[in-house]
Amino acid sequence: MIKRLITVVIVFVLVAGGAFAAGAPEAVPEDEDLRIALLVKSLGNAFFEAARDGAMEAAEELGDVEIIYQGPDEPTAEGQIEIIDSLIAQGVHAIAISSNDPDALVPATQRAQAAGIEVVTFDSDIHPDGRSVFLAPSDDELIGRSQVQAMAEMIDYQGQIAILSASATATNQNIWIEYMQQELEEPEYSDMELVDIVYGDDLSDQSYREAMGLFSSYPDLAGIISPTTVGVAATARAIEDEGLVGQVQLTGLGLPSEMSQYVQDGVSQQVALWNPIELGYGITYIAYHLVRGNAEAAPGAVIPLGELGEVELDEELVTFVGEPFVFDASNIADFEDIY
């Protein structure tokens, strides 16, 4: 704690003089248990509750880790910043964040780094200046393009489509949407038109209203892509309530526990998702090994992830778990009790 206090004082002096440099966390001795905070976009989200379960599983395997699961009530950067400052005051060893904003969180995460806290991100990244390693759920380009490909097959490559996203500042959502737009520029999609992108802020009621608004604004709408577990479930409910099953197609990133009945009833032909349990599990192992000094955040570094094997960091200190898994009527019931 004395070393951490000294680090904070030094950084305060540098900031006052107009200079800033994030402190590098020192390896924590093996005889000291670790406290790793899992900071999610918002509480009450089943996706992140599954990630929490994965983090708890990793902590149990490692044996000397306490998981602190936190998030704001609503998915805002301001709420996450407040929690980060609280975690700094608590002196946690690492913070693993799924970010609500790629830039707004950086000053707060830099304060954490300066206090000797390891900062890593998962699911949704921040600017690299504010973290060491980012564990992506899958390859961003593959996620974005595959969503368009799935929708195109559902609507026979013709018609109006819309995207119902989470928040306008969500890093992962925006990257996926960029790749969706790039995919739509390919000649095979010439008869498909992206008419709108709307944002439900990962709130069920708001996402539901945005879906209803799309139905009203675009009576010829053929399909909606919703790359967010909250949004796709809310959109499925809206399609069902409006009697648009079979008329408006739906795909996106959905939890099998929330989407199973909708898929089996034909509201959505298919959704995709990675395993959030593996995300929480993997980021816990990454944070653990970085804090212990068993691995370093450097291009080409290999970090063991327990039962998941190992991952290698690229030049941006990014790695990912695996490819999205497609759930349809033939298999989704097998997973609905898992996550």
TORNU-654275 format. One record per atom (N, C-alpha, C): x, y, z; residue in one letter. Coordinates in steps of 0.02 Angstrom, whole numbers, padded with zeros to 5 digits, always signed. Each point is the difference from the previous one (the first is absolute). Example, Ala and Ser with C-alpha at 12.3 -4.5 7.8 and 13.67 -1.06 7.14 Angstrom:
! TORNU-654275
+00660-00284+00390a -00045+00059+00000a +00045+00060+00000a -00018+00053-00036s +00042+00059+00003s -00039+00055+00037s 
END
This chain:
! TORNU-654275
+00041-00060+00000m -00041+00060+00000m +00043+00063+00000m +00059-00003+00034i +00044+00059+00001i +00024+00015-00070i +00020-00053-00037k +00024+00010-00068k -00054+00031-00043k -00063-00023+00009r -00055+00026-00040r -00012+00073+00017r +00004+00018+00063l -00010+00069+00021l +00052+00045-00031l +00063-00023+00000i +00054+00039-00031i -00014+00011-00073i -00024-00054-00035t -00014+00005-00071t -00053+00053-00013t -00054+00001+00041v -00053+00048-00010v +00026+00071+00009v +00042+00011+00051v +00027+00067+00012v +00043+00023-00059v +00042-00045-00026i +00043+00018-00057i -00042+00020-00060i -00052-00039-00014v -00042+00015-00057v -00036+00066+00009v -00022+00014+00061f -00034+00064+00014f +00046+00058-00017f +00063-00006+00018v +00048+00053-00013v +00009+00009-00075v +00006-00056-00037l +00009+00003-00072l -00060+00032-00034l -00061-00018+00022v -00059+00030-00029v -00002+00075+00012v +00018+00021+00061a +00000+00071+00016a +00048+00038-00044a +00054-00034-00021g +00049+00032-00043g -00015-00007-00073g -00056-00031-00018g -00019-00005-00069g +00025-00063-00033g +00025-00048+00037a +00024-00062-00029a -00035-00058+00033a -00009-00055-00038f -00033-00058+00029f +00031-00063-00029f +00011-00049+00043a +00022-00065-00023a -00029-00052+00047a -00036-00048-00028a -00032-00051+00041a +00053-00043+00034a -00011-00014+00065g +00046-00042+00036g -00006-00073-00021g +00054-00037+00002a +00000-00071-00017a -00009-00041+00063a -00053-00039+00005p -00012-00040+00060p +00058-00048+00014p +00018-00007+00063e +00051-00047+00020e -00031-00068+00014e +00038-00053-00011a -00024-00067+00013a -00018-00008+00074a -00057-00030+00013v -00023-00011+00069v +00029-00066+00025v +00027-00002+00060p +00029-00062+00027p -00050-00057+00002p +00025-00061-00005e -00043-00059-00002e -00039-00010+00065e +00026+00026+00056d -00035-00011+00064d -00055+00051+00012d -00013+00044-00047e -00052+00050+00007e -00058-00017-00048e -00059-00010+00028d -00059-00014-00041d -00017+00061-00043d -00028-00014-00059l -00016+00053-00047l -00075+00017+00002l -00014+00063-00010r -00069+00023-00008r -00006+00029-00071r -00040-00034-00040i -00011+00020-00070i -00072+00023-00008i -00009+00062-00022a -00067+00027-00011a -00021-00012-00072a -00061-00026-00008l -00030-00008-00065l -00052+00055-00007l +00017+00051-00040l -00043+00059-00008l -00038-00006-00066l -00065-00011+00003v -00040-00013-00059v -00038+00063-00021v -00032-00004-00058k -00036+00058-00027k -00058+00021+00045k -00036-00050+00025s -00056+00015+00045s -00019-00063+00037s -00030+00008+00058l -00024-00057+00039l -00068-00023-00028l -00017-00063+00015g -00063-00026-00023g +00001-00025-00072g +00059-00003-00031n +00007-00024-00069n +00023-00073+00003n -00039-00044-00030a +00015-00072+00005a +00066-00018-00031a +00020+00036-00052f +00064-00013-00032f +00057+00008+00050f -00002+00055+00037f +00054+00014+00047f -00005-00043+00063f -00060-00021+00017e -00006-00046+00056e +00032-00067-00017e -00005-00020-00064a +00035-00061-00023a +00075+00011+00001a +00023+00060-00019a +00071+00015+00003a +00025-00002+00072a -00041+00025+00046r +00017-00004+00071r +00010-00072+00022r -00045-00044-00023d +00006-00070+00018d +00066-00029-00024d +00020+00020-00061g +00064-00023-00026g +00058+00025+00041g -00004+00063+00021a +00053+00029+00042a +00004-00036+00067a -00057-00017+00029m -00001-00036+00063m +00030-00070-00008m -00014-00032-00057e +00029-00066-00013e +00076+00004-00004e +00025+00051-00035a +00073+00009-00005a +00030+00013+00069a -00034+00042+00040a +00025+00016+00067a +00004-00062+00043a -00050-00043-00006e +00001-00062+00038e +00058-00045-00020e +00014-00003-00064e +00057-00040-00023e +00066+00028+00024e +00006+00066-00004l +00063+00032+00020l +00010-00003+00075l -00053+00007+00037g +00002-00012+00072g +00018+00059+00044g +00030+00051-00029d +00022+00057+00041d -00026+00066-00029d -00062-00003-00026v -00030+00058-00033v -00070+00013+00027v -00014+00063+00015e -00068+00021+00017e -00026+00042-00059e -00060-00017-00025i -00031+00038-00054i -00049+00051+00030i +00007+00062-00021i -00045+00053+00020i -00040+00019-00062i -00064-00017+00000y -00043+00011-00059y -00038+00065+00009y +00011+00048-00046q -00032+00065+00007q -00019+00027-00069q -00048+00046+00001g -00022+00034-00061g -00051+00052+00019g -00010+00050-00043p -00051+00050+00014p -00070-00029-00012p -00050+00034+00026d -00069-00022-00011d -00021+00008-00073d +00027+00051-00033e -00012+00011-00071e +00067+00004-00036e +00002-00020-00064p +00064-00005-00035p +00027+00068-00022p +00031+00036+00047t +00028+00066-00015t +00074+00001+00019t +00037+00043-00035a +00070+00010+00016a +00007+00032+00069a -00045+00046+00016e +00004+00035+00064e -00006-00049+00058e -00046-00048-00007g -00007-00050+00053g +00061-00043+00008g +00032-00019-00056q +00061-00040+00005q +00058+00040+00028q +00005+00063-00017i +00054+00042+00026i -00005+00005+00076i -00060+00009+00025e -00011+00005+00073e +00023-00065+00034e -00015-00056-00031i +00020-00065+00029i +00075-00009-00003i +00031+00020-00055i +00073-00005-00005i +00034+00038+00056i -00023+00061+00012d +00030+00040+00054d -00010-00034+00068d -00057-00032+00009s -00012-00036+00062s +00047-00060+00006s +00011-00035-00055l +00045-00058+00001l +00072+00021+00012l +00019+00059-00025i +00067+00026+00015i +00007+00011+00075i -00051+00030+00030a +00002+00012+00072a +00003-00064+00040a -00031-00053-00027q +00001-00065+00034q +00067-00036-00008q +00040+00022-00048g +00065-00031-00011g -00002-00069-00030g -00047-00011-00047v -00002-00065-00033v +00064-00010-00040v +00014-00062-00019h +00061-00014-00037h -00009+00007-00076h -00061-00013-00024a -00014+00004-00071a -00073+00018-00012a -00013+00034-00055i -00068+00015-00022i -00007-00024-00071i -00050-00044-00011a -00016-00025-00067a -00065+00033-00021a +00001+00037-00055i -00056+00044-00018i -00030-00020-00067i -00066-00001-00003s -00036+00003-00064s -00027+00070-00005s +00027+00039-00046s -00008+00072+00001s -00064+00025-00034s -00027+00053+00029n -00056+00036-00031n +00022+00056-00045n +00064+00018+00003d +00025+00055-00042d +00075-00010-00009d +00026+00003-00062p +00071-00014-00012p +00047+00054+00025p -00025+00061+00006d +00044+00056+00018d -00014+00028+00069d -00063+00004+00019a -00017+00034+00063a +00029-00034+00061a +00010-00066-00004l +00026-00037+00058l +00076+00007+00008l +00034+00022-00051v +00074-00002+00000v +00031+00039+00057v -00020+00062+00013p +00031+00035+00057p -00008-00038+00066p -00058-00032+00010a -00011-00037+00061a +00043-00063+00002a +00005-00036-00056t +00041-00060+00000t +00074+00017+00006t +00020+00057-00026q +00069+00022+00010q +00015+00016+00073q -00050+00027+00034r +00009+00011+00072r +00009-00067+00035r -00037-00050-00022a +00008-00066+00030a +00069-00029-00015a +00023+00007-00062q +00067-00024-00017q +00053+00035+00041q -00009+00065+00008a +00048+00039+00039a +00003-00022+00073a -00056-00027+00024a -00003-00025+00069a +00025-00072+00005a +00027-00027-00055g +00029-00066+00002g -00051-00055-00014g -00058+00017-00028i -00052-00049-00015i +00004-00020-00073i -00002-00065-00012e +00000-00025-00068e -00070+00011-00030e -00003+00029-00060v -00063+00011-00034v -00001-00039-00065v -00049-00044-00006v -00009-00038-00062v -00073+00009-00021v -00014-00014-00063t -00068+00006-00025t -00022-00065-00033t -00065-00010-00001f -00029-00058-00034f -00066+00021-00031f -00020-00034-00052d -00064+00012-00032d -00003+00066-00037d +00013+00056+00033s -00003+00067-00030s +00059+00040+00024s +00042+00022-00046d +00065+00028+00016d -00002+00074+00015d +00055+00026+00027i +00012+00072+00005i +00063+00015-00040i +00018+00063-00004h +00062+00019-00035h +00059-00034+00034h +00047-00026-00040p +00057-00037+00029p +00040+00039+00051p -00004+00067-00001d +00037+00040+00050d -00025-00013+00071d -00062-00028+00005g -00028-00008+00066g -00004-00072+00025g +00030-00047-00037r -00002-00070+00022r +00062-00035-00025r +00010-00061+00025s +00055-00040-00026s -00025-00047-00054s -00042-00049+00018v -00022-00052-00047v -00075+00004-00010v -00021-00013-00062f -00071-00006-00015f -00015-00071-00024f -00048-00033+00034l -00023-00066-00020l -00065+00009-00038l +00003-00006-00067a -00059+00007-00041a -00040-00065+00000a -00065+00003-00007p -00040-00061-00002p +00013-00041-00062p +00016+00034-00055s +00014-00033-00063s +00033+00051-00045s +00013-00019-00061d +00029+00046-00048d -00054+00050-00022d +00014+00065+00007d -00050+00052-00013d -00027-00003-00072d +00044-00008-00047e -00021-00001-00070e -00046-00059-00013e +00018-00058+00026l -00040-00060-00009l -00070+00010+00030l -00003+00030+00060i -00064+00011+00032i -00045+00045-00044i +00027+00057-00021g -00040+00047-00038g -00023-00028-00066g +00046-00028-00038r -00018-00025-00067r -00048-00060+00005r +00010-00043+00048s -00043-00059+00005s -00072+00017+00017s -00011+00056+00036q -00068+00022+00015q -00037+00019-00064q +00034+00035-00044v -00030+00019-00064v -00013-00061-00043v +00048-00045-00001q -00008-00061-00040q -00060-00040+00023q -00009-00006+00066a -00057-00037+00026a -00066+00034-00019a -00003+00066+00006m -00061+00036-00017m -00015-00006-00075m +00052+00004-00042a -00010-00004-00072a -00032-00067-00020a +00022-00054+00031e -00030-00065-00015e -00073-00003+00022e -00016+00034+00055m -00069-00001+00025m -00048+00037-00046m +00023+00054-00031i -00044+00042-00041i +00014-00007-00075i +00036-00053-00018d +00015-00015-00070d +00037+00058-00034d +00043+00034+00038y +00044+00052-00026y -00037+00060-00029y -00059+00015+00025q -00035+00059-00024q -00046+00028+00053q -00004+00067+00002g -00045+00033+00046g +00035+00049+00046g -00039+00035+00039q +00025+00050+00048q +00018-00035+00066q +00056+00020+00027i +00020-00026+00066i +00020+00058+00045i -00002-00012+00064a +00022+00050+00049a +00043-00034+00052a +00038+00040+00037i +00042-00025+00054i -00025+00031+00065i -00012-00041+00050l -00018+00024+00067l +00058-00017+00046l +00038+00051+00017s +00062-00010+00038s -00011+00015+00074s +00054-00004+00038a -00001+00019+00071a +00007+00075+00004a +00052+00025+00033s +00009+00073+00004s +00042+00024-00058s -00007+00064-00017a +00036+00029-00056a +00075+00003+00012a +00021-00007+00062t +00071+00004+00016t +00032-00067+00015t -00039-00055-00004a +00027-00066+00016a +00052-00020-00052a +00061-00011+00022t +00055-00013-00045t -00013-00060-00044t -00019-00056+00031n -00008-00060-00039n -00056+00006-00051n -00056+00029+00021q -00056+00008-00046q +00019+00040-00062q +00035+00055+00011n +00018+00044-00056n +00048-00033-00048n +00047-00039+00026i +00047-00035-00044i -00038-00052-00042i -00044-00037+00032w -00039-00050-00037w -00043+00032-00054w -00031+00057+00017i -00042+00035-00048i +00041+00024-00060i +00060+00023+00013e +00044+00021-00055e +00012-00057-00049e +00012-00060+00027y +00011-00058-00044y -00065-00022-00033y -00057+00009+00033m -00064-00013-00033m -00008+00045-00061m +00015+00064+00009q -00007+00047-00055q +00048-00016-00057q +00061-00021+00018q +00047-00020-00052q -00025-00061-00038q -00028-00048+00036e -00025-00061-00032e -00058+00018-00048e -00042+00046+00020l -00057+00020-00041l +00021+00034-00065l +00062+00023-00004e +00024+00031-00061e +00019-00052-00054e +00003-00063+00020e +00016-00052-00049e -00057-00008-00050e +00016-00018-00063p -00051-00001-00053p -00059-00046+00013p +00010-00054+00037e -00056-00047+00011e -00055+00030+00043e +00013+00057+00032y -00050+00032+00043y -00031+00062-00033y +00006+00005-00065s -00023+00060-00035s -00076+00012+00007s -00038-00052+00014d -00072+00007+00008d -00021+00005+00073d +00049+00008+00044m -00014+00011+00070m +00017+00072+00018m -00041+00031+00043e +00011+00070+00019e -00001+00006+00076e +00053+00028+00027l +00002+00015+00072l -00034+00068+00009l -00060-00001+00029v -00040+00061+00004v +00010+00039+00064v +00024-00033+00053d +00006+00036+00064d +00043-00039+00049d +00032+00037+00045i +00035-00029+00058i -00027+00035+00061i -00029-00038+00046v -00029+00029+00060v +00033-00031+00062v -00009+00033+00057y +00036-00020+00061y -00048-00008+00058y +00001-00059+00029g -00043-00014+00058g +00037+00005+00066g +00064+00018-00003d +00041+00011+00060d +00003-00062+00046d -00010-00059-00028d +00001-00062+00038d -00050+00000+00057d -00055+00035-00011l -00057+00000+00046l -00059-00032-00036l -00031-00048+00032s -00051-00040-00033s -00059+00043-00024s -00027+00042+00043d -00058+00040-00019d +00017+00049-00056d +00059+00031+00004q +00019+00047-00052q +00012-00036-00066q +00032-00058+00002s +00012-00039-00061s -00067-00020-00031s -00047-00020+00041y -00067-00018-00023y -00032+00059-00037y +00004+00059+00030r -00029+00060-00032r +00035+00016-00066r +00065-00009-00002e +00037+00014-00062e -00022-00048-00055e -00010-00063+00018a -00024-00049-00049a -00069+00019-00025a -00044+00019+00045m -00067+00021-00021m +00003+00062-00045m +00047+00044+00014g +00009+00059-00042g +00023-00019-00070g +00042-00050-00005l +00022-00023-00066l -00059-00029-00040l -00043-00038+00032f -00058-00028-00034f -00044+00057-00028f -00007+00053+00040s -00043+00056-00020s +00032+00041-00056s +00066+00012+00006s +00034+00042-00049s +00011-00035-00067s +00007-00065+00002y +00017-00038-00061y -00049-00059-00006y -00059+00013-00027p -00050-00054-00005p +00021-00058-00045p +00050+00011-00044d +00025-00053-00043d +00063-00033+00028d +00015+00013+00063l +00060-00027+00029l +00002-00076-00004l +00056-00026-00025a +00006-00073-00008a +00037-00033+00057a +00043+00036+00034g +00039-00032+00053g +00035+00048+00045g +00016-00023+00061i +00038+00039+00049i +00058-00042+00024i +00059+00031+00003i +00059-00030+00031i +00011+00036+00067i +00003-00038+00053s +00011+00030+00066s +00059-00035+00034s +00060+00029-00005p +00060-00033+00028p +00009+00012+00074p -00054-00008+00038t +00001+00010+00072t -00052-00046+00031t +00018-00035+00052t -00045-00050+00030t -00064+00032+00025t +00005+00059+00028v -00060+00034+00025v -00044+00021-00059v +00032+00029-00051g -00038+00026-00057g -00034-00054-00041g +00034-00056-00010v -00030-00052-00043v -00059-00032+00034v +00003-00009+00066a -00057-00029+00036a -00059+00048+00001a +00014+00065+00009a -00053+00050+00000a -00032+00005-00069a +00041-00004-00052t -00027+00003-00069t -00043-00061-00015t +00022-00058+00023a -00041-00061-00010a -00068+00008+00032a -00002+00029+00060r -00063+00010+00034r -00044+00049-00039r +00031+00052-00028a -00038+00049-00038a -00028-00030-00064a +00040-00041-00034i -00024-00033-00061i -00060-00045+00016i +00005-00036+00054e -00054-00046+00019e -00062+00039+00020e +00008+00054+00038d -00057+00040+00023d -00036+00033-00058d +00037+00019-00052e -00029+00034-00058e -00025-00048-00053e +00007-00065+00011g -00023-00048-00049g +00040+00001-00064g +00066+00013+00005l +00043+00006-00058l +00045-00060-00010l -00015-00055+00033v +00040-00061-00007v -00004-00023-00073v +00058-00010-00031g +00002-00020-00070g +00002+00058-00048g -00020+00059+00023q +00001+00060-00042q +00064+00040+00011q +00019+00009+00063v +00063+00033+00018v +00046-00053+00029v +00055-00012-00034q +00048-00050+00023q +00047+00031+00052q +00027-00042+00042l +00042+00024+00055l +00060-00045+00010l +00058+00031+00006t +00059-00036+00023t +00041+00048+00043t +00050-00027+00033g +00042+00042+00042g +00040-00043+00047g +00022+00030+00054l +00040-00035+00050l -00045-00011+00061l -00020-00062+00012g -00049-00013+00052g +00019-00057+00046g -00020+00006+00063l +00009-00053+00047l -00050-00056-00014l +00022-00062-00004p -00048-00055-00012p -00054-00004+00054p +00016+00018+00062s -00050-00002+00053s -00057+00049-00013s +00015+00056-00032e -00050+00051-00015e -00033-00008-00068e +00036-00032-00047m -00024-00003-00069m -00027-00068-00021m +00006-00050+00043s -00018-00068-00020s -00072-00005-00025s -00048+00026+00038q -00069-00006-00020q -00015+00039-00063q +00031+00060-00006y -00010+00040-00060y +00026-00035-00063y +00057-00033+00007v +00028-00037-00057v -00043-00060-00016v -00021-00036+00050q -00042-00059-00012q -00069+00019-00027q -00024+00060+00015d -00064+00023-00025d +00005+00035-00068d +00062+00008-00026g +00009+00030-00065g +00002+00075-00001g +00002+00032+00059v +00007+00073+00002v +00069+00020-00028v +00050-00040+00015s +00068+00008-00027s +00023-00068-00025s +00026-00002-00060q +00025-00063-00026q +00064-00022+00034q +00041+00050+00018q +00063-00017+00034q +00030+00061+00033q +00037-00011+00053v +00041+00051+00031v +00069-00030+00011v +00048+00042+00016a +00068-00025+00013a +00025+00031+00065a +00050-00030+00029l +00032+00027+00060l +00060-00042+00016l +00047+00030+00033w +00055-00036+00031w -00022-00020+00070w +00043-00032+00034n -00017-00023+00068n +00023+00053+00050n -00047+00037+00032p +00019+00051+00048p +00035-00030+00061p -00016-00063+00015i +00034-00033+00056i +00075-00004-00014i +00018-00016-00063e +00070-00004-00019e +00033+00069+00002e -00038+00053-00017l +00028+00067+00004l +00020+00019+00071l -00047-00011+00047g +00015+00015+00070g +00056-00043+00027g +00000-00063-00020y +00052-00047+00021y +00068+00022-00028y +00002+00016-00064g +00063+00017-00032g +00030+00065+00025g -00042+00051+00010i +00027+00065+00021i +00025-00005+00072i -00029-00043+00040t +00024-00010+00068t +00070-00030-00001t +00011-00050-00042y +00067-00029-00006y +00051+00051-00026y -00020+00040-00049i +00046+00051-00026i +00019+00049+00054i -00049+00027+00036a +00014+00047+00053a +00045-00031+00053a -00016-00062+00018y +00039-00035+00051y +00074-00005-00019y +00013-00025-00060h +00070-00011-00020h +00038+00065-00009h -00035+00053-00021l +00033+00065-00006l +00018+00027+00069l -00047-00005+00047v +00013+00026+00067v +00055-00041+00035v -00001-00065-00009r +00051-00043+00031r +00069+00008-00032r +00002+00029-00060g +00063+00006-00035g +00019-00063-00038g -00049-00045-00009n +00013-00061-00038n -00003+00011-00075n -00027+00056-00021a -00006+00017-00071a +00007+00076-00006a +00015+00022-00060e +00006+00072-00011e -00046+00021-00057e -00021+00063+00003a -00041+00028-00054a +00047+00026-00054a +00017-00044-00046a +00047+00017-00054a -00020-00038-00063a +00011+00029-00059p -00016-00035-00062p +00035-00068-00002p -00039-00051-00017g +00027-00067-00005g +00001-00038+00065g -00017+00033+00055a -00001-00035+00065a -00055-00053+00000a +00014-00056+00031v -00048-00054+00006v -00023-00004+00073v -00066-00002+00010i -00029-00001+00067i -00044-00062+00007i +00013-00041+00051p -00041-00060+00011p -00069+00018+00027p -00051-00035-00025l -00069+00013+00022l -00032-00062+00030l +00036-00036+00040g -00030-00058+00033g -00026-00051-00050g -00063-00019+00007e -00029-00051-00043e -00009+00023-00072e +00005+00066-00012l -00008+00026-00068l +00065-00003-00039l +00053-00023+00032g +00064-00004-00036g +00042+00061+00011g +00018+00034-00055e +00040+00060+00005e -00017+00047-00058e +00017+00063+00009v -00011+00050-00053v +00064+00039-00011v +00006+00028-00060e +00059+00041-00017e -00023+00070-00016e +00035+00050+00025l -00018+00070-00010l +00026+00025-00066l -00040+00041-00035d +00023+00029-00063d +00035+00066+00014d +00014+00038-00053e +00037+00063+00008e -00037+00052+00042e -00066-00006+00001e -00041+00047+00039e -00016-00027+00070e +00032-00056+00018l -00012-00033+00064l -00073-00024+00005l -00024-00027-00056v -00068-00025-00005v +00002-00075-00015v -00045-00037+00027t -00008-00070-00017t -00075-00016+00004t -00021-00058-00024f -00070-00017+00004f -00010-00073+00015f -00062-00016+00024v -00015-00067+00023v -00011-00048-00057v -00045+00017-00047g -00015-00046-00055g -00054+00028-00045g -00024-00042-00047e -00051+00022-00047e -00069-00002+00033e -00046+00044-00024p -00069-00004+00026p -00032-00067-00017p -00043-00023+00044f -00036-00062-00011f -00071+00017-00022f -00025-00033-00051v -00067+00013-00026v -00051-00045+00034v -00053+00032+00027f -00055-00037+00030f -00061+00004-00046f -00028-00058-00016d -00062-00002-00038d -00047-00051+00033d -00055-00015-00034a -00051-00043+00030a +00026-00070+00014a +00054-00019-00034s +00025-00068+00008s +00043-00009+00062s +00025+00055+00029n +00048-00008+00055n -00010+00046+00060n -00041+00052-00007i -00001+00052+00053i -00026-00027+00066i -00046-00048-00002a -00027-00028+00062a +00053-00035+00041a +00052-00024-00033d +00054-00034+00036d +00041+00047+00044d -00006+00066-00013f +00042+00049+00035f -00040+00046+00045f -00066-00003-00003e -00040+00050+00036e +00007-00004+00075e +00018-00056+00027d +00009-00007+00072d +00072+00014+00022d +00044+00015-00049i +00070+00011+00015i +00016+00074+00007i -00024+00041-00048y +00010+00073+00003y -00046+00035-00047y 
END
